[in-house]
Amino acid sequence: MADTLRIAIAQLNPTVGDLDGNVANALAMVEQAEASDADLVLLPEMTITGYPPEDLVFKPGFIGDVRASLEKFAAGTGRCAAVVGFADGPSDRGADGVWNAVAVCAGGKIHGTYNKRHLPNYDVFDEMRHFRPGDGPFELFEIAGVPVGVTICEDSWIPDGPVNQLARGGAHIVVNVNGSPFRVGKQHIREDVIAQRVKETGIPVVYVNLVGGQDELVFDGGSFAVSPSADGPVVTARCSSFVESLHVFDIAVPDRGPTHDRYPTISVTPAVTHIRTPMAAPIAEPLDELAEIWETLVVGARDYVRKSGFTKACLGLSVGVDSSIVAAVAAEALGPENVFGVLMPSRYSSDHSISDAEQLATNLGIATYTVPIEPAHEAFTGMLAPNLAGQQIDVGDITDQNLQSRIRGVILMAMANEHGWLVFTTGNKSEAAVGYSTLYGDTAGAFAVIRDVWKLTVYDLCTWRNEIAGRAIIPTNVLTKPPSAELKPDQRDDHSLPDYEILDPILRAYVEGDHTVAELLAMNITGADPETVQRVCRLVDIAEFKRRQTPLGTRVTGKAFGRDRRGPIINRYRG
């Protein structure tokens, strides 16, 4: 048996439903792997369909089309074996008959398949709705003389699960194909889980992950290998995060000798007989937290626009930290020539807000348009006045503030319609949590770039972006002035909400930690008196109806609004 296996890890960025495009991209990776004399190329979970396919699996004929695409893929394979993810099963049975599957292909044909046994149904995952668990007998695949076990994503997270069973059945290495979306800290968790499997089994495990954005999810790649050593499991390969790529390297395969229970083995490719120069594994350094968040936002925005069939986007430039960081993300994601900032000054806009916006646009290299809202504001107030109790809209009251915001939303959507842009909204997670937004106003748009980023993190990202650039891309005044929507005289966020240093810790504990009000009070959060805690939690609960009507945005944290956290709109629980 060979003492090494040459593995190619293909971090692919498929698009859900683009069967022909996904197959073409996958075969291009296979061709590169063949050129590098790889024995095995690993492609991620649901490569052919894109992940997650959601209710597409219920469509009559979809699974049949997927199977035809798989056969096309298999026909394009040669000496290098390929493990590729797809959806398998009868086309007329929905989740009762569809599996999340992988196929092992080589020499122009499909040698065998494996169906995912453990279906995640937590956080953003809803696989029990769409798939049935695999329950067939285990098999091994002999690739270049090495018995290889194949698993899919959640299978590797189960103690004494498929990885361990395959090891006991004779596997000398296990590969695990994944569609694992990003959240802060996820890479460390993945590597720790796989290291535990390696510690239990004594064999290497190779982990390949998707990359790219799909709706609100971003897959961050970061594929890796963990091998046993005298000092315990060690990461022997790590690919770059957030980059579509192919990495080829040799991995040592332990000679385990015969095992007690040998699973049936399918011969896929013969052992390598020629001599080849060893290929070292890549060891990319993990990104720090702010760099991870930045890359996630960039990839999420880029792929949402690109995969939706657009190339350009616009946003309203206020300019505070929120619109500043969204503009910076958009410029990097799409190229500054494809981003347009719209300045919409009102009677309440400060001179420095306009100058800050213009400076930001210059720094980023994006074009701007200026559309004053005062004519529309005056027209609307005049139209509405006869129908109001006081025969007028009071300056700065909630009706006046929301009216201005909605005028801006109309302007942005009209310009987007005219120019073929997508509108990026600029609200952050703190605002979304407490409903500090205007329906059909600042929430109007196609994609909420920082919807899952807390306000304090927005400030941190702005500072980080300037540090990385070595200059004040985001004007210093933006970071130092009190945050304000500028919808009434002398307005400041902290006149309506607690300081963000108090607000964000409350929200993190209530939204992401799922703590009750009583538990929050017992935490003694600095600066958070009981009345403030109760008020903030109440605001979160009553704002659910707003969140249901706002654009989706890139998931960053472990509990984003939408897929992760769904509260009842009608809710009288106050705990």
Secondary structure, DSSP 4 states (H G I P E B T S, - for coil): --SEEEEEEEE----TT-HHHHHHHHHHHHHHHHHTT-SEEE--TTTTT-S--GGGGGSTTHHHHHHHHHHHHHHT--SSEEEEEEEES-TTSGGGT-EEEEEEEETTEEEEEEE------STT--HHHH-----SPP-EEEETTEEEEEEEGGGGGSTTSHHHHHHHTT-SEEEEEE--B--TTHHHHHHHHHHHHHHHHSS-EEEEE-EEEETTEEEEB--EEEE--TTS-EEEEEPPBT--EEEEEEEE-------SSPPPEEEEEPPP-S-----PPPBPPPPPHHHHHHHHHHHHHHHHHHHTT---EEEE---SHHHHHHHHHHHHHH-GGGEEEEE---TT--HHHHHHHHHHHHHHT-EEEE---HHHHHHHHHHHGGGSTTSSPPTTSHHHHHHHHHHHHHHHHHHHHHHTPEEEE---HHHHHHT-S-TTTTT-SSEETTTTS-HHHHHHHHHHHHHHHTS-SS-HHHHHSPP---SSTT--GGGTS--HHHHHHHHIIIIIS---HHHHHHHT-TT--HHHHHHHHHHHHHTHHHHTTS------SSS-BTTTB---SS-----
